Amino acid sequence: MDAYQNYNNLIHQVHTGEFDAAVGDITITANRSLYVDFTLPYTDLGIGTLSRNDDVSMWIFMKPLSSDLWLVSACFFILLGFVIWILEHRTNEEFQGSPSEQIGTTLWFAFSTLVYAHRTETCQGCHGVGHPCPHLW
């Protein structure tokens, strides 16, 4: 059977190591994801790349960054939480209570601040010619 006959054979060739990767209009399905990793599509046409899925560990998301960088990120996370607590614990009721409640609230607030995608309207009254307000900043 020809290796290039259909997409399932192509994915099988990547999985077995005959090919290192594949690029094309390959549909991402749950079954195919068991054997290879897909990237996000590069365009709205659905083109992506895939590679062998050798590591089945749940910690695979940590692989792209070194342990030093993860450690620095964790330290900044704790530092951010401490700074937020210093600024908020006297005036904000959510940052008051038992020490464990304060620590939990502080860490949760720091985590949500770091990972939340803040999306707000930049200018309420700037719907005129070319939205000039964002360009002024």
GROMACS elastic network, one bead per residue, 0.5 to 0.9 nm:
[ bonds ]
;  ai    aj funct       b0    kb
    1     4     6  0.87114   500
    1     5     6  0.75774   500
    2     5     6  0.53312   500
    2     6     6  0.85384   500
    2     9     6  0.82056   500
    3     6     6  0.74915   500
    3     7     6  0.89489   500
    3     9     6  0.55620   500
    3    10     6  0.62012   500
    3    12     6  0.86954   500
    3    13     6  0.72734   500
    4     7     6  0.73900   500
    4     9     6  0.66393   500
    4    10     6  0.60912   500
    5     8     6  0.86121   500
    5     9     6  0.68756   500
    5    10     6  0.79528   500
    6     9     6  0.55724   500
    6    10     6  0.65556   500
    6    11     6  0.89764   500
    7    11     6  0.61690   500
    7    12     6  0.85042   500
    7    26     6  0.67268   500
    7    27     6  0.85307   500
    8    11     6  0.50971   500
    8    12     6  0.61240   500
    8    13     6  0.86634   500
    8    32     6  0.78577   500
    9    13     6  0.61912   500
    9    14     6  0.87405   500
   10    13     6  0.51054   500
   10    14     6  0.64685   500
   10    15     6  0.86977   500
   10    19     6  0.83756   500
   10    22     6  0.75976   500
   11    14     6  0.51171   500
   11    15     6  0.61364   500
   11    16     6  0.86617   500
   11    19     6  0.89144   500
   11    21     6  0.88079   500
   11    22     6  0.77843   500
   11    26     6  0.89854   500
   11    32     6  0.73205   500
   11    35     6  0.77267   500
   11    36     6  0.71797   500
   11    50     6  0.82720   500
   11    51     6  0.86681   500
   11    52     6  0.88187   500
   12    16     6  0.61123   500
   12    17     6  0.85329   500
   12    18     6  0.87267   500
   12    32     6  0.89861   500
   12    35     6  0.78072   500
   12    36     6  0.86949   500
   13    16     6  0.52552   500
   13    17     6  0.61819   500
   13    18     6  0.52024   500
   13    19     6  0.57046   500
   13    20     6  0.85708   500
   14    17     6  0.51637   500
   14    18     6  0.59552   500
   14    20     6  0.58275   500
   14    21     6  0.59333   500
   14    22     6  0.71815   500
   14    35     6  0.86643   500
   14    36     6  0.74080   500
   14    50     6  0.80598   500
   14    51     6  0.63700   500
   14    52     6  0.58583   500
   15    18     6  0.77450   500
   15    19     6  0.79112   500
   15    20     6  0.85280   500
   15    35     6  0.59491   500
   15    36     6  0.61650   500
   15    51     6  0.74680   500
   15    52     6  0.50255   500
   15    53     6  0.71528   500
   15    54     6  0.85046   500
   16    19     6  0.77576   500
   16    52     6  0.78243   500
   17    20     6  0.61392   500
   17    21     6  0.88171   500
   17    52     6  0.71958   500
   19    22     6  0.73938   500
   19    51     6  0.86159   500
   19    52     6  0.88970   500
   20    50     6  0.87745   500
   20    51     6  0.63550   500
   20    52     6  0.72118   500
   21    49     6  0.68597   500
   21    50     6  0.56059   500
   21    52     6  0.73615   500
   22    26     6  0.86646   500
   22    48     6  0.84595   500
   22    49     6  0.56595   500
   22    50     6  0.56227   500
   22    51     6  0.69915   500
   23    26     6  0.76610   500
   23    47     6  0.72485   500
   23    48     6  0.60690   500
   23    50     6  0.69543   500
   24    46     6  0.85445   500
   24    47     6  0.55084   500
   24    48     6  0.62976   500
   24    49     6  0.69623   500
   25    45     6  0.79109   500
   25    46     6  0.62337   500
   25    48     6  0.69363   500
   25    49     6  0.89138   500
   26    46     6  0.78783   500
   26    47     6  0.70230   500
   26    48     6  0.72488   500
   26    49     6  0.82646   500
   26    50     6  0.88548   500
   27    32     6  0.87273   500
   27    46     6  0.77676   500
   27    47     6  0.86327   500
   27    48     6  0.89117   500
   28    31     6  0.85687   500
   28    32     6  0.66892   500
   28    33     6  0.69883   500
   28    38     6  0.71638   500
   29    32     6  0.53006   500
   29    33     6  0.61877   500
   29    34     6  0.89690   500
   30    33     6  0.51019   500
   30    34     6  0.67269   500
   31    34     6  0.54876   500
   31    35     6  0.75322   500
   32    35     6  0.56065   500
   32    36     6  0.63913   500
   32    37     6  0.84081   500
   33    36     6  0.52589   500
   33    37     6  0.59087   500
   33    38     6  0.71153   500
   33    53     6  0.85005   500
   34    37     6  0.79213   500
   34    53     6  0.78143   500
   35    51     6  0.89038   500
   35    52     6  0.68789   500
   35    53     6  0.59003   500
   35    54     6  0.85410   500
   36    50     6  0.62081   500
   36    51     6  0.54633   500
   36    54     6  0.82688   500
   37    49     6  0.83011   500
   37    50     6  0.52667   500
   37    51     6  0.54163   500
   37    52     6  0.63322   500
   37    53     6  0.56080   500
   38    41     6  0.85494   500
   38    48     6  0.68345   500
   38    49     6  0.58356   500
   38    51     6  0.68782   500
   39    42     6  0.82711   500
   39    48     6  0.56804   500
   39    49     6  0.55608   500
   39    50     6  0.62632   500
   39    51     6  0.87861   500
   40    43     6  0.88566   500
   40    46     6  0.83776   500
   40    47     6  0.83666   500
   40    48     6  0.61496   500
   40    49     6  0.80063   500
   41    44     6  0.69288   500
   41    45     6  0.76548   500
   41    46     6  0.50732   500
   41    47     6  0.50743   500
   41    49     6  0.77766   500
   42    45     6  0.80283   500
   42    46     6  0.70812   500
   42    47     6  0.59051   500
   42    48     6  0.59483   500
   42    49     6  0.87781   500
   43    46     6  0.59832   500
   43    47     6  0.62147   500
   43    48     6  0.81698   500
   44    47     6  0.76383   500
   50    53     6  0.89918   500
   52    55     6  0.87960   500
   53    56     6  0.70494   500
   55    58     6  0.87037   500
   55    60     6  0.69070   500
   56    59     6  0.85196   500
   56    60     6  0.73702   500
   57    60     6  0.56770   500
   58    61     6  0.75185   500
   59    62     6  0.57342   500
   59    63     6  0.74704   500
   60    63     6  0.53642   500
   60    64     6  0.82567   500
   61    64     6  0.69315   500
   61    65     6  0.86352   500
   62    65     6  0.60134   500
   62    66     6  0.78659   500
   62    67     6  0.82493   500
   62    70     6  0.79754   500
   63    66     6  0.71675   500
   63    67     6  0.87805   500
   65    68     6  0.81909   500
   65    69     6  0.62786   500
   65    70     6  0.67781   500
   66    69     6  0.53332   500
   66    70     6  0.64853   500
   66    71     6  0.87475   500
   67    70     6  0.50434   500
   67    71     6  0.61061   500
   67    72     6  0.86324   500
   68    71     6  0.50528   500
   68    72     6  0.62145   500
   68    73     6  0.85969   500
   69    72     6  0.50729   500
   69    73     6  0.61025   500
   69    74     6  0.86005   500
   70    73     6  0.50316   500
   70    74     6  0.61930   500
   70    75     6  0.86526   500
   71    74     6  0.51111   500
   71    75     6  0.62210   500
   71    76     6  0.87062   500
   72    75     6  0.50342   500
   72    76     6  0.62201   500
   72    77     6  0.85399   500
   73    76     6  0.51839   500
   73    77     6  0.61423   500
   73    78     6  0.87674   500
   74    78     6  0.63169   500
   74    79     6  0.85864   500
   75    78     6  0.51841   500
   75    79     6  0.60818   500
   75    80     6  0.85096   500
   76    80     6  0.58816   500
   76    81     6  0.84197   500
   77    80     6  0.51726   500
   77    81     6  0.62662   500
   77    82     6  0.87266   500
   77   107     6  0.79821   500
   77   110     6  0.65497   500
   77   111     6  0.71085   500
   77   114     6  0.78986   500
   78    81     6  0.50508   500
   78    82     6  0.61975   500
   78    83     6  0.86931   500
   78   107     6  0.72544   500
   78   110     6  0.78021   500
   79    82     6  0.50665   500
   79    83     6  0.62025   500
   79    84     6  0.85883   500
   80    83     6  0.51750   500
   80    84     6  0.61410   500
   80    85     6  0.85494   500
   80   106     6  0.89168   500
   80   107     6  0.86571   500
   80   110     6  0.61058   500
   80   111     6  0.89972   500
   81    84     6  0.51215   500
   81    85     6  0.61083   500
   81    86     6  0.86807   500
   81   103     6  0.85073   500
   81   106     6  0.52921   500
   81   107     6  0.55287   500
   81   108     6  0.83203   500
   81   109     6  0.72117   500
   81   111     6  0.81188   500
   82    85     6  0.50499   500
   82    86     6  0.62193   500
   82    87     6  0.87008   500
   82   103     6  0.89248   500
   82   106     6  0.72542   500
   82   107     6  0.84262   500
   82   110     6  0.87003   500
   83    86     6  0.51456   500
   83    87     6  0.63003   500
   83    88     6  0.86126   500
   84    87     6  0.52038   500
   84    88     6  0.59720   500
   84    89     6  0.81187   500
   84   106     6  0.69581   500
   84   109     6  0.81952   500
   84   110     6  0.74343   500
   85    88     6  0.51653   500
   85    89     6  0.53413   500
   85    90     6  0.87097   500
   85    95     6  0.69609   500
   85   102     6  0.79653   500
   85   103     6  0.84551   500
   85   105     6  0.88343   500
   85   106     6  0.59591   500
   86    89     6  0.60223   500
   86    90     6  0.79441   500
   87    90     6  0.75081   500
   87    91     6  0.83064   500
   88    91     6  0.57181   500
   88    92     6  0.53765   500
   88    93     6  0.85521   500
   88    94     6  0.86911   500
   88    95     6  0.65283   500
   88    96     6  0.89842   500
   89    92     6  0.56770   500
   89    93     6  0.73665   500
   89    94     6  0.78810   500
   89    96     6  0.59134   500
   89   102     6  0.80716   500
   90    93     6  0.78928   500
   90    95     6  0.77624   500
   90    96     6  0.75285   500
   91    95     6  0.82194   500
   91    96     6  0.86701   500
   92    95     6  0.56626   500
   92    96     6  0.71194   500
   93    96     6  0.52911   500
   93    97     6  0.81829   500
   94    97     6  0.79395   500
   94   101     6  0.88994   500
   94   102     6  0.79216   500
   94   105     6  0.71890   500
   95   101     6  0.77346   500
   95   102     6  0.52838   500
   95   103     6  0.84082   500
   95   105     6  0.63319   500
   95   106     6  0.69920   500
   96    99     6  0.82345   500
   96   101     6  0.75450   500
   96   102     6  0.59394   500
   96   105     6  0.89613   500
   97   100     6  0.81069   500
   97   101     6  0.59653   500
   97   102     6  0.61811   500
   98   101     6  0.52122   500
   98   102     6  0.62459   500
   98   103     6  0.86999   500
   99   102     6  0.50434   500
   99   103     6  0.61266   500
   99   104     6  0.85410   500
  100   103     6  0.51092   500
  100   104     6  0.60599   500
  100   105     6  0.85172   500
  101   104     6  0.50896   500
  101   105     6  0.60167   500
  101   106     6  0.83874   500
  102   105     6  0.51885   500
  102   106     6  0.59470   500
  102   107     6  0.85422   500
  103   106     6  0.50796   500
  103   107     6  0.60838   500
  103   108     6  0.84424   500
  104   107     6  0.52994   500
  104   108     6  0.60216   500
  104   109     6  0.84682   500
  105   108     6  0.51163   500
  105   109     6  0.59706   500
  105   110     6  0.84922   500
  106   109     6  0.51961   500
  106   110     6  0.61268   500
  106   111     6  0.85493   500
  107   110     6  0.50728   500
  107   111     6  0.60064   500
  107   112     6  0.85099   500
  108   111     6  0.50739   500
  108   112     6  0.60608   500
  108   113     6  0.84464   500
  109   112     6  0.51712   500
  109   113     6  0.60268   500
  109   114     6  0.86398   500
  110   113     6  0.50833   500
  110   114     6  0.62471   500
  110   115     6  0.87875   500
  111   114     6  0.52334   500
  111   115     6  0.62652   500
  111   116     6  0.81830   500
  112   115     6  0.53537   500
  112   116     6  0.53563   500
  113   116     6  0.56435   500
  113   117     6  0.84640   500
  113   118     6  0.86685   500
  114   117     6  0.84939   500
  119   122     6  0.87841   500
  120   123     6  0.88734   500
  121   124     6  0.64507   500
  122   126     6  0.84252   500
  122   133     6  0.77061   500
  122   134     6  0.66344   500
  123   126     6  0.53655   500
  123   127     6  0.81030   500
  123   131     6  0.83553   500
  123   133     6  0.64986   500
  123   134     6  0.74638   500
  124   127     6  0.75382   500
  125   128     6  0.78829   500
  125   133     6  0.89103   500
  126   129     6  0.80148   500
  126   130     6  0.83769   500
  126   131     6  0.52127   500
  126   132     6  0.66466   500
  126   133     6  0.62337   500
  126   134     6  0.86782   500
  127   130     6  0.74730   500
  127   131     6  0.55629   500
  127   132     6  0.84869   500
  128   131     6  0.58218   500
  128   132     6  0.77828   500
  129   132     6  0.69181   500
  131   134     6  0.67986   500
  131   135     6  0.77248   500
  132   135     6  0.54242   500
  132   136     6  0.65706   500
  133   136     6  0.52025   500
  133   137     6  0.69786   500
  134   137     6  0.55602   500
